[in-house]
Amino acid sequence: MSVTASMIVNNLEALSNPEAALFAQRFFKTGPGEYAAGDLFRGIRVPVLRKMVRSLDGTPLPEVIRLLESGFHEDRLLALLLLMRRFEMGNEALRQQIHEIYLKHTRFINNWDLVDISSQYIVGAFLRFRDRALLYELVASESLWERRIAITSTFHFIRKGEFDDTVALAELLLDDPQELLHKATGWMLREVGKRDLSTLESFLQLNYHRMPRVMLRYAIERFPKERRLLYLKGLVK
């Protein structure tokens, strides 16, 4: 029997934890005016969702999409995990289809954990040997989440020793008003520095005076204390 979104939702409802859900709603800033205003939680931990993925391999893609369009955060997270697994195991045609589904549904990939868990494995992986102009379209989007998808997708390239797009996108995000983008950009720069310190230092030398404080702190987190302080005090020459 084919698995449907309704069947999956019934299972998720059975796993719900109201106390954990309340904590998650505070943690993920779901109050009025906050970045995830109105998001709903069931209170299910990520490891529990990950364990469900293999048993749902037979779920048709239209049902996965229905799950991705759910009002509940964990439903959307599970849908992304299913898409990631399908992408990893699929042929080129299926990978392109999943990539397109992802881009058409970015309004549902609307919290930092949803973006961070999925972007590098779908968008980044799909673009590895393709034109990457899409990332520069996303980084110019009015959507905070599409901009975050742009920068975090480059984690896939970073892992392959490719840093140019991360650095170029980071420069475009220097004046972004959203702290969540400052954190994500600093994180990606730090990952570059773990693999090629000279590339990170070159970027910092040119831009650290302009970088939002949070972005800078994330980027230099692994530096020796003395070096971090010089950057934070604006004394690096």
N, C-alpha and C positions, 0 to 999 in steps of 0.2 A: 504493500500500500504506500502510495506517495505521501511524503510528509508535507503538511501544509503549515502556513504561518499561524493559523488558528491553533493547531496542535502544539506548536512550539510555545505559543503564548500561554496556553494552558499549563504547560510544564513550568514556565517561568513564574507564573502566578503562584504555583504551589511552592516555589522556592523563595518567595518574597519574605523579607524581614522588615517590618515597618519601622523598627528602631534604627536599623542600619540605613534605611531609606531616608529618614529624617536627617541623620548625620550627613549623608551624601548630598542632600539638597542644600545644606549649609556649606559644605566643603566646596561644592562646585558652583557656588554663587548663583542660586536660582531665584533670588528675591527680585522685586520690582527694580528695574534700572540696572541690574547687574548683568554680567556678560552672558549668563545662561538663564535669564529670566524665564520662569514658567516651565522649565524642564522637570520631568517627572522621573522618579526613581523607584525601583522595586527593592533595593537593598541586597543585591546579589553581588558577591565578590567576583573579580575578574578570573581567578583560577577556576572557579566553578563553571563559568561560561566557557572557558577554554576546554574544559573536559567534555563539554557537550558537543564540540565541533565535529569530531570524527563520526559520531553516531548520526550526524545530520547530513552526511555527504550526498544522500539521495534527494535532498530538498531541491525542487525545481527553482531555477533562477527567478521567475516571477514571484514565487513565494518568499524568497530571500529579499527581494525588493519590497514586498509588502511589509516585511519585518523591519527593513531599514526605514520605512516611512512611519513607524510607530511613534507615539508620543512618549514612550518610555525609553529612557537612556540605555538600560541594559539590553533591550530588544535591538536597538540600533547597533550597539557594540557587538552583540552576537552576530548580527547580519554582516558587519564588517569582517569579523573573524572568518565567517563562512566564505565571503568573497575573497579574502586573502588566501585561504586554503585552495579554493577553486582556481584562483589565478596561478598559484605556485604549481599546481598539478596540470594545468590546462595547456592546450596547444596555442599557437599564435592567434588564431581566430577567437578563441575563448578569452584570451588575455585582452585582446582589443575590446571585446564586448564588455568585459568587467571594468576596464579602464573607462569606457564611455558611460557605463552605469554610474560609476563613482562620480564622475564630473557632472552628470545630470542631477545628482542627488546631494550636492555639497550643502544645501540648506538643511539637510538632516545630519550632516557630519559637523555638528555645531557645538562641540566642546573640545577643549584642548586634548583630553585623553583619547577621544575618538579620532582626532586628526593624527596625533602622535603614534598611535598604535597601528595606523593603516597607511599613511601617505607614502612612506618610503617603499612599502612592499607592493603598492599598486601603481601609483603615479611615478615614483622614482624608478622602480624596476621596469615599467613599460617604456620610459623615456631614455633608458641607459644608452641605447644605440640609435636613438632617433633625435630629430630636431627638438630642442628644448624651449622653443619660443613660448610654449604654453605656460611655462613657469613665470615668464615675465608678464604675461597677461594676468595670471592669477595674483601676482604680487602687486599689481596695480588695481585690483578689485576693491570695491567698497566693502566687501565682506571680510571681516576679521579672520574668519575661518579659512577662506580661500587664500588669503595672504599667508596664514600659518601653514597651509598645505604646501604652498610654493617653497618656503624655506625648509621645512622639515622633510619634504620629498628628497632634498639633496643629500640626506643622510645615506641614501643608497649609493650615491656617487662617492661620498666621502669614504665609505667602507671599501670602495674600489680604488682609492687613491686619487680621486678626481676632485679638485677643490675650486675650480674656476667659477662655477655657477653659484656655489655657496657664497664666495667672496663678492661676486657681482650683485647677488640678491641682497646680501647683508648691507652693502652700500646703499641700495635703494630703500632699505628699511631704517636707515639711521634716524630719519625724522618722523617715523611712524608714531602716532599718538598713543598706541595701545601697549600697555606693559606686557601683556601676554605675547606680543610680537618681540618685545625687547628680550624677554626670557628665552624664547625659542631661537632667536638669532644668536644670542650669546652662547646658548647651548651648542648650536651647530658650529660656531667659530671655535669653541673649546674642543669639539671633536676633531676639527681640522688640526688644531694645535697639538693634539695627542699624536697625530700621525706626521705632521710636518710643522714644526715650531716656527721655522723661518717664514712660512706663508702667513701664519697668524701674526707674527711680529711685524711683518711688512704691512699688513692691514691695520694693525693697531697704530703703528708709527704715523700713518696717514690720517687716521680717523678717530683716535681715542679721545681727543678733545671734544669731538662732536657726539660721541656715543652716549646714549642715555645711561645713567648710572647702573641700572640693573643689567643692561646688556654688557657693559664693561665688566661688571663683577662676575657674571657668568662666564665670559670669555677667558678671564685670567684666573679662574678659580684654582687651577692646578699649578700656577706659578709659585715659586718660592715667596715667602712672606715679604721679603724686602723688595722684590720686584713688583709684587702686587701693590704695595704701598706707594711706590714711585708712580705707578700708573694712576692710582686713585687720587694722588696729590697733584697730578699734572706735571710731574717733574722729569718724565722720560724725554730724552732728546735724541 
